[in-house]
Amino acid sequence: MAKDIDTFKEIPVAEIAILSRIRAVSTDAVAALRQSYEDHGGFTTPIHVRKAKSGYELIDGAHRLTLANELGLETILARVWHCSQAEARFFETDANLAMAHLTPIGLARSLAARHDAYVKLHPETAGGVAGGLARHGQQRTEMSFADFVGAVLGVTPRQVRRIVSAGRTLAPDQAKALEAAPRRVSMNDLYQLSKINNTPERYAVVEALATGTAKNAATARRAYRADRGEGPAPRDATEAGYLRLADAWCRANKAARRRFLEEHGDDVAAALAELGDA
């Protein structure tokens, strides 16, 4: 992007135009941003605009600008860029993709750390406290942490709590090992890890994911339990496929079996011929 003409500048809110946006403004996210604004006494980061022939055009910060209008602010801190509309759109897409650069592990650990800081700032939102405050008419009227983050990320509060739980489960050395795993660790893998209360099992599952010996945490957990005689040995792909085919054939009625053979009989005959030649 071209060199900016003013690093930071207080811009009249009324002079900033919001043109077509890639991502629509979310009323829930604006509500969450309002809480952050009140907690910090203002916006923590400036918006980005481009200098237009008349006034300014918004590049990044639609939710902040929307809230500024709702609050009746006359000015807002902005970084002013001298660039084309195409460059501005490129900037906007980069800003929207910023969250996508976080791996599931990075996101989970970041949210866990943010949750701890949030509860220190607002102890009344901690579990088990809100009910007591409500009975005494002292409950915080703003969103809970899970509501706040969920509104920003577009997920449910329950999902936020699961992500935080997963992030809190991992020790720094475990997180480092998983980030270097040959297969990207998914959020479902982290959910599985968050359920493990046994430390040796957790380290075994982390090692299996980090070395690529298990395709996911659920498989690693089954293998761990099977090695200790606590569960059945995990099936390989061939065994699992055979059992699915056998189960489907046994469950099908005569008409369904006949239709299957009419449509796939040639394949079955070819397979039987290969067995005879073997």
N, C-alpha and C positions, 0 to 999 in steps of 0.2 A: 504494500500500500504506500502511496505517496507520503512524503514527510508532512506531519501535522503542523498546522499554522499556529495553534495555541495549545500548549500542553494541557492545561486545565483552565476552565473558565466558568463562572456562574452565568447560566443562560436563562433568559426569560422562558418560563414553561410555555407561555402562549405562542412563542415563536418557533416551537419545535413541531414539525409535521410528522405524523406517523403514516407512512405509505403502506403498501401491501406488505404483509408479514408472512414468513414461512411458517412460523408457529403462532397460533392464536393466543391471545391473552386469556389466562385462566383466572376466573374470579376467586377460586380457592387459593391459588398461588398469590394473588394480590392480598388476600386476607392474611395469609401466612407472612407475607412481606411486611404488612402493617405491624404485626407483632414484633418482627425483627427491628423495624424502624423505631418502635416505642421502646424496645429493650435497650437499643444502642443510642437512642437520642438522635437518630438521623440515618441516612443511607451510609453503608460501609464502603461502597464502591461507586465511582462516578458512572454515568451513562456515556455512551459514545454517539456522536452525531457528525454529520458531514455538512460543510458550509454550502448552502444552496444559493441561487440567485436572490431569493427572498427568504431570509431567515435560515432555518436549519432543518435537516431531515434526520430522523432517528436511524441509527445503525444498530445499536444494542442497548437494551434497557427498557423494553416496552412495559414490563410490569412495574418498574420503578417510576416511569413517567406517568403511568395510569394512576398509581398511588399518589404521586405528587399533585395531579389534578384533583383527585378525591379529597386530599388534605388542604387544597387551596393554596399550595405553595406558589410563590411568585417566581422563584428561580430554582434551578437545580444545578449541581456541579456536573460538568460534562467535559469530556475530552473532544476537542474539535479536530476533525480530519479534513484535509483538502484532497478529495479523491472523486472518482467517477461513481455513478450509481452501480456499475458492475462490480467495482472494487468494494463498495459498501455492502452489496449483497454477499460477496465472498466472505467478508468479515462477519456478517450475521450468521452464516452457516457454520463458520468456525466456532463462534460462541455457542451455538446450539449443540455442537458436537463435543463441547468440552467435557461434559459428564460422561460421554461414551468412552473417553480415553481411560477412565478408571476401570480397572479389572473388578470382577465381583469381590475379590479379596480386598482390594483397595477401598472400594465403596463400603463394604461391611465394616472394616476397621475404622474408616473415617467417621461413619455414622455412630459407631460405638463410642468413639472418643468425643464426638459432638454431644451425644446423649449424656455422658458423664458430666461434661461441662454445663450442659443445659440444666440438669437436675441440681447442680451446685448453685446455679443462679436462681433457679426456681424450685426449691425443695418441696413446695406445696404440690408439685406435679408428680412427685415420686409415688410409686405404687403403694397403696394402702393409706396414703395420706389424704388424697382427694376426697374420699368418702367422709372422713372425719371433718374436714374443712367444710364440706357441703352441709353437714348437719349443724354446723355453727355459723352458716352463712358467710364463710370466708373463702370459698372456693375461687380459684383463679378463673376469670371469665374467658380468657384467651384460649387458644388451642393447646392441647397437650403436645408433647414432643412428637408423638407418632402422627397426630393429625397434621402438625406443622410440616414435617418432612414429607409425609404422604402427599400433601397438597402440592409441594414443590416437584416431587418426582413423579406424580401421577400414579401412585400405588395406594393400596389400602393401609390403614393404621396397623392391621394385623401383619401385613407383609413387612412393614417397617420394623415391628418388634422382632420378627424372625430374622431380618437382616442384622439388626443390632446384636441379637443373641449369637448369631453366627460369628460376627466380628469380634465379640468379646471372648469367644471360646479359644481363638487362636493365640498362641504365644508368638512373640516376634520371630523366633527361629523357625516355627512352623509356617508362618506366613511367608517368610523368605523362601523356604523350600518349595512351597506350593506355587509361588510366583514363577519359579524356574522350572516347573513341571513341563514335560514334553507335550501334554495335552492341557488346554486351558481349563482351569478349575471353574465349574459352574456354580451358580447360586444354590442349586439343588444339592451339590456336594457340600457346600457350607452348611446348609440346613441339616444334612445328615451328621456332620461333625458336631453341630451344636447340641445334638441329642445324646452324644457320647459322654457319660459321666466317668467312665473308667479311663484313667490316664494312659496306661499301656496300650489299650485299644485305640485311643485317639492317635497316639504316635505311630502305631502300626498302620492305621488308615492313611495318615499323612504321608508316611514313607511310601506306601503303595501308590498313592497318587503322584508323589514327587518323582518316583522312579519310572512311572508308566506301567507298572505291573498290574494295575487295575484300571479299567476304563472309567469307573466312577466310584464314589464313596460307598454307595449301597453294595456294590459288588465286593469291595474291599472288606466291608463289615461282615458280609456273609462268609467270605474266605477266612477271616480271622476267627469267627465263631466255629466254623467247620474244623479248623486246625486244632481246636481245643475240645472237640467233641460236643460242642454246644448247639450244633445245628447241622442240617444236611449239607453235603458238599455242593458247591455251586455247579450248575450244569454248563457244559460247553455248548457252543452254538449248534452243533450237530444234534446233540441230545435234546436240546430245547426245541429245535425245529421238528424233529421226529415226533416228540410228544404232542406238539400242536397239531400235526397232520393226523396222527392216530386218534386224538381226541375228536377232531372235526369229523373224521370218517365214522367213528362209533356213534356220534350224536346225530348224524344225518339220517333221514328216513330213506326208504328204498327209491322213491322218485328223485330225491336229491342226488343220491349216489349214481343213478342212471344218467341224469343230466350231466353230472361231472364227467362220467366216462365218455358220453357222447362228445363233449367239448374238449376233453383232455386225454381221450383214449390213446391217440397216436403217441403222445408223450409217454404215457405209461407203458405202452408196448415197446417203444424204443428203449426205455430204461430197463425193462425186463430182458430185452435182447442183449443189452450190455452186460447184465448180470450172468446170462447164459454163456457169453463169450469169455467171461473172466475166469 
